[in-house]
Amino acid sequence: MPNTKSAEKNQRKSERKRIFNLRAKKELKEQLKQLKALIDAKKKEEALSFFPTIQSLLDRLVKRKKLVANTANRKKKRLLKKIEKISSV
């Protein structure tokens, strides 16, 4: 329970931020799920055409400071490796 006016305001702000962060993470999770489904189905062309949307989403999350830049870069690199690996299997 907040004791001061500023503590009440900070509590409201943090709740709002929490909702936005959860929404962003949920969107990322859904997009990754779609891409992984394409990878599992061995649809390389479709996965490659879908990859820029995920790349853009990760970059936006980094820009809004919802995700660390190195984490986003690591995710992009690993996903691209998985996509490239499809044809060799």
Summary of the structure (lengths in Angstrom):
residues: 89
radius of gyration: 17.7
end to end distance: 57.2
largest distance: 62.1
contacts: 208
relative contact order: 0.11
helix: 82%
strand: 0%
